[in-house]
Amino acid sequence: MLEHFDAAEAHGAVYETWLQPTGPFRANPADALRSLEAEGADLLDRPSALPSHVHDWCQRAHDQLAWLAAHNPVGIGLWREMLLPFFLQSPFLRRCREKPRGYAGDYLTIQMMYDQHAQPIDGFGMAVQAWAMTQPCPRAVRNRRRLVAAFVDHACANCDHGWPSIISLGCGPAAEVFDTLGHCNANFTLVDIDEEAIAFVRTKAHDAGLSDQIAVRRANIIKMALGADCRIADGQNAIYSLGLLDYFNDALFIRLLDYIHGKLAKGGRALLGNFRPAHANAAFFEHALEWPLTLRSESDLLRLVKQSRFADCPMSIGAEPEGVQLFIECEKA
């Protein structure tokens, strides 16, 4: 089901070339920032500016930040002062930076990535937003939605009796659930700490006539991993989490793996995502959006699985087609 990890390595090799200190603008980063600031101001003030010109400017400014992060970190503050305000003309990027729900990657931020074409390109800010939605990370978020469909299909095909019981941890907008229920019968339990996310998916399930198949639980998944929550029944057929483990340290990562193992039935499967190191947007997420993630490689994920109750279970590691987010898939033996 998963793309082989070599695909991620191939993408990584391409992205590394962006960080090479070549070209005249690399030789003098301060001059490059001043030039980009003047060009950005001109594009912002010019209503007739073509979206393609804005996209080109965004990419060059983005790549300059990646270069600074790798070669001259003292320049990051100046980049933020001079160039970040242009990126924050995008409602999506502004929400990422301001975090109105108190944390990065809330349900509406993820939904905005899914709804990439919902708003017209009108003016500088929306041109910046259109550029942002074509970046590798938002593309990876959309790709992983399709990975879950294959994961759920497998759970449905391998359920010996009745409908499979599937848990989503840190469900967010749960768009993938509504995708799959159109062609696969299953019972979902969606868990999130954010009461707005829970209200969002509850309303969506009601409006779609799917309330009988979708249960929602507002719960702290950290406390669940530490054994303080018992509202999830044992014997689940499948458990997945798309964007949660990037926020956990290694010890908590292992505790969550152990918790999931305990909740699965024999033969049940887990699918867990984690963004990999050195992806193309890593510097932009960290330094422009202040969206911290614990990036892990294939070897990092293998090491952690081997310290968990899944250590002797069948497992594989792959990537979504963009090669930005890795996924562990484990089967309880």
PEFENKA-V293277 format. One record per residue. N is the residue number from 1. SS is DSSP state (alpha for helix, beta for strand, coil for the rest). PSI is psi in degrees with one decimal (none if undefined). OMEGA is omega as a letter, one per 20 degrees, with the letter a starting at -180 (* if undefined). Layout:
N & SS & PSI & OMEGA
N & SS & PSI & OMEGA
This chain:
1 & coil & -39.0 & a
2 & coil & 147.2 & r
3 & beta & 144.6 & r
4 & beta & 148.9 & a
5 & alpha & -25.8 & r
6 & alpha & -29.2 & r
7 & alpha & -40.9 & r
8 & alpha & -39.3 & r
9 & alpha & -39.1 & r
10 & alpha & -44.2 & r
11 & alpha & -42.3 & a
12 & alpha & -38.4 & r
13 & alpha & -37.7 & r
14 & alpha & -45.4 & a
15 & alpha & -33.8 & r
16 & alpha & -30.1 & a
17 & alpha & -22.9 & r
18 & coil & -23.1 & a
19 & coil & 2.9 & a
20 & coil & 132.7 & a
21 & coil & 71.1 & r
22 & coil & 159.9 & r
23 & coil & 154.9 & a
24 & alpha & -32.0 & a
25 & alpha & -20.6 & r
26 & alpha & -31.2 & a
27 & alpha & -32.9 & a
28 & coil & 85.7 & a
29 & alpha & -34.8 & a
30 & alpha & -42.6 & r
31 & alpha & -39.1 & r
32 & alpha & -41.5 & r
33 & alpha & -41.2 & r
34 & alpha & -40.7 & r
35 & alpha & -43.7 & r
36 & alpha & -37.5 & r
37 & alpha & -44.6 & r
38 & alpha & -41.2 & r
39 & alpha & -40.8 & r
40 & alpha & -40.8 & r
41 & alpha & -38.9 & r
42 & alpha & -44.0 & r
43 & alpha & -39.1 & a
44 & alpha & -37.7 & a
45 & alpha & -8.5 & a
46 & coil & 100.5 & a
47 & coil & -25.9 & a
48 & coil & 2.5 & a
49 & coil & 132.4 & a
50 & coil & 140.4 & r
51 & alpha & -35.6 & a
52 & alpha & -34.2 & r
53 & alpha & -38.9 & r
54 & alpha & -42.2 & r
55 & alpha & -42.8 & r
56 & alpha & -42.6 & r
57 & alpha & -45.4 & r
58 & alpha & -43.5 & a
59 & alpha & -40.7 & r
60 & alpha & -38.7 & r
61 & alpha & -40.6 & r
62 & alpha & -47.0 & a
63 & alpha & -31.7 & r
64 & alpha & -40.0 & r
65 & alpha & -41.3 & r
66 & alpha & -40.7 & r
67 & alpha & -43.4 & r
68 & alpha & -43.7 & a
69 & alpha & -34.7 & a
70 & alpha & -30.8 & a
71 & alpha & -22.7 & a
72 & coil & 67.6 & a
73 & alpha & -23.3 & a
74 & alpha & -17.9 & r
75 & alpha & -5.1 & a
76 & alpha & -41.0 & r
77 & alpha & -41.0 & r
78 & alpha & -40.1 & r
79 & alpha & -46.9 & a
80 & alpha & -41.1 & a
81 & alpha & -40.3 & a
82 & alpha & -35.5 & a
83 & alpha & -27.1 & a
84 & alpha & -39.2 & a
85 & alpha & -30.1 & r
86 & alpha & -41.8 & r
87 & alpha & -31.5 & a
88 & coil & 1.7 & r
89 & coil & -19.5 & r
90 & coil & 125.3 & r
91 & alpha & -37.1 & r
92 & alpha & -51.5 & a
93 & alpha & -33.0 & r
94 & alpha & -40.9 & r
95 & alpha & -41.4 & r
96 & alpha & -43.6 & a
97 & alpha & -41.9 & a
98 & alpha & -25.3 & r
99 & coil & 65.5 & a
100 & coil & -21.1 & r
101 & coil & 2.1 & r
102 & coil & -0.2 & r
103 & coil & 157.8 & r
104 & coil & 149.4 & r
105 & coil & 35.2 & r
106 & coil & 172.7 & a
107 & alpha & -37.3 & a
108 & alpha & -32.5 & r
109 & alpha & -44.3 & r
110 & alpha & -40.7 & r
111 & alpha & -36.4 & r
112 & alpha & -35.7 & r
113 & alpha & -37.7 & r
114 & alpha & -37.1 & a
115 & coil & 43.3 & a
116 & coil & -29.6 & a
117 & coil & 14.2 & a
118 & coil & -20.9 & a
119 & coil & 143.3 & r
120 & coil & 155.5 & r
121 & coil & 104.3 & a
122 & coil & 100.3 & r
123 & coil & 176.9 & a
124 & alpha & -47.8 & a
125 & alpha & -40.8 & a
126 & alpha & -26.5 & r
127 & alpha & -40.0 & r
128 & alpha & -42.0 & r
129 & alpha & -41.8 & r
130 & alpha & -39.6 & r
131 & alpha & -47.2 & a
132 & alpha & -39.7 & a
133 & alpha & -15.9 & r
134 & coil & -1.0 & a
135 & coil & 158.6 & a
136 & alpha & -39.2 & a
137 & alpha & -50.6 & r
138 & alpha & -34.3 & r
139 & alpha & -38.9 & r
140 & alpha & -39.2 & r
141 & alpha & -41.9 & r
142 & alpha & -35.6 & r
143 & alpha & -42.6 & a
144 & alpha & -25.6 & r
145 & alpha & -38.3 & r
146 & alpha & -29.7 & r
147 & alpha & -39.0 & a
148 & alpha & -35.4 & r
149 & alpha & -44.0 & r
150 & alpha & -37.8 & r
151 & alpha & -44.3 & r
152 & alpha & -41.1 & r
153 & alpha & -41.1 & r
154 & alpha & -42.7 & r
155 & alpha & -40.6 & r
156 & alpha & -40.8 & a
157 & alpha & -23.2 & a
158 & coil & 13.0 & r
159 & coil & 119.0 & a
160 & coil & -25.8 & a
161 & coil & 133.6 & r
162 & coil & -159.4 & r
163 & coil & 142.2 & r
164 & beta & 150.0 & r
165 & beta & 122.1 & a
166 & beta & 135.3 & a
167 & beta & 134.1 & r
168 & beta & 118.7 & r
169 & beta & 125.6 & a
170 & coil & 55.1 & a
171 & coil & -27.1 & a
172 & coil & -137.5 & a
173 & coil & -11.4 & r
174 & coil & 35.4 & a
175 & alpha & -33.6 & a
176 & alpha & -28.2 & r
177 & alpha & -45.2 & a
178 & alpha & -27.0 & r
179 & alpha & -47.0 & a
180 & alpha & -31.6 & a
181 & coil & -9.8 & r
182 & coil & -20.4 & a
183 & coil & 2.1 & a
184 & coil & 125.6 & r
185 & coil & 122.6 & r
186 & beta & 160.5 & r
187 & beta & 122.7 & a
188 & beta & 142.8 & r
189 & beta & 120.5 & a
190 & beta & 124.3 & a
191 & beta & 130.7 & r
192 & beta & 152.1 & r
193 & coil & -19.8 & a
194 & coil & 117.0 & a
195 & alpha & -29.7 & r
196 & alpha & -39.3 & r
197 & alpha & -43.3 & r
198 & alpha & -44.0 & r
199 & alpha & -38.2 & a
200 & alpha & -50.3 & a
201 & alpha & -31.1 & r
202 & alpha & -46.0 & r
203 & alpha & -42.3 & a
204 & alpha & -40.3 & r
205 & alpha & -41.8 & r
206 & alpha & -47.1 & a
207 & alpha & -30.0 & a
208 & coil & -0.2 & a
209 & coil & 30.1 & a
210 & coil & 15.7 & a
211 & coil & -28.8 & r
212 & coil & -21.0 & a
213 & coil & -8.6 & a
214 & beta & 112.2 & r
215 & beta & 147.5 & a
216 & beta & 145.0 & r
217 & beta & 122.7 & r
218 & beta & 117.2 & a
219 & coil & 155.1 & r
220 & coil & 111.2 & a
221 & alpha & -27.9 & r
222 & alpha & -46.3 & r
223 & alpha & -36.2 & r
224 & alpha & -45.7 & a
225 & alpha & -30.5 & a
226 & coil & 3.2 & r
227 & coil & 12.9 & a
228 & coil & 8.7 & a
229 & coil & 127.1 & a
230 & coil & 26.8 & a
231 & coil & -9.4 & r
232 & coil & 122.3 & a
233 & coil & 154.5 & r
234 & coil & 168.1 & r
235 & coil & 26.5 & r
236 & beta & 148.6 & r
237 & beta & -31.7 & a
238 & beta & 144.9 & r
239 & beta & 134.2 & r
240 & beta & 157.9 & r
241 & beta & 124.0 & a
242 & coil & -38.0 & a
243 & coil & 43.1 & a
244 & coil & -44.3 & a
245 & alpha & -19.0 & r
246 & alpha & -16.7 & a
247 & alpha & -1.6 & a
248 & coil & 142.6 & r
249 & coil & 173.7 & a
250 & alpha & -41.3 & a
251 & alpha & -42.3 & a
252 & alpha & -34.2 & r
253 & alpha & -47.7 & a
254 & alpha & -40.8 & r
255 & alpha & -38.6 & r
256 & alpha & -40.3 & r
257 & alpha & -43.6 & r
258 & alpha & -40.7 & r
259 & alpha & -46.1 & a
260 & alpha & -43.3 & r
261 & alpha & -43.3 & a
262 & alpha & -26.7 & a
263 & alpha & -17.9 & a
264 & beta & 146.8 & r
265 & beta & 161.7 & r
266 & beta & 130.7 & a
267 & beta & -6.9 & r
268 & beta & 156.6 & a
269 & beta & 149.8 & r
270 & beta & 142.8 & r
271 & beta & 119.6 & a
272 & beta & 130.6 & a
273 & beta & 151.5 & r
274 & beta & 128.9 & r
275 & beta & 144.8 & a
276 & coil & 159.6 & r
277 & coil & 155.5 & r
278 & coil & 26.3 & r
279 & coil & 165.4 & a
280 & coil & -31.5 & a
281 & coil & 12.9 & a
282 & alpha & -47.7 & a
283 & alpha & -39.0 & a
284 & alpha & -43.0 & r
285 & alpha & -43.7 & a
286 & alpha & -47.7 & a
287 & alpha & -29.4 & r
288 & alpha & -46.2 & a
289 & coil & -9.3 & a
290 & coil & 51.1 & a
291 & coil & 87.8 & a
292 & coil & 135.0 & r
293 & coil & 145.7 & r
294 & coil & 102.9 & a
295 & coil & 135.6 & a
296 & coil & 141.5 & r
297 & coil & 174.8 & r
298 & alpha & -44.4 & a
299 & alpha & -35.6 & r
300 & alpha & -46.8 & a
301 & alpha & -41.3 & r
302 & alpha & -43.7 & a
303 & alpha & -42.3 & a
304 & alpha & -40.3 & r
305 & alpha & -38.7 & a
306 & alpha & -15.8 & r
307 & coil & 1.2 & a
308 & coil & -180.0 & r
309 & coil & -7.8 & r
310 & coil & 5.5 & a
311 & coil & -38.7 & a
312 & coil & 18.7 & a
313 & coil & 155.2 & r
314 & coil & 135.1 & r
315 & beta & 159.3 & r
316 & beta & 157.6 & r
317 & beta & 130.3 & r
318 & beta & -163.1 & a
319 & beta & 153.7 & r
320 & coil & 163.9 & a
321 & coil & -26.6 & r
322 & coil & -21.3 & a
323 & coil & 14.2 & a
324 & coil & -40.0 & a
325 & beta & 127.2 & r
326 & beta & 155.4 & r
327 & beta & 135.1 & r
328 & beta & 136.0 & r
329 & beta & 118.6 & a
330 & beta & 147.5 & r
331 & beta & 128.6 & r
332 & coil & 117.9 & a
333 & coil & none & *
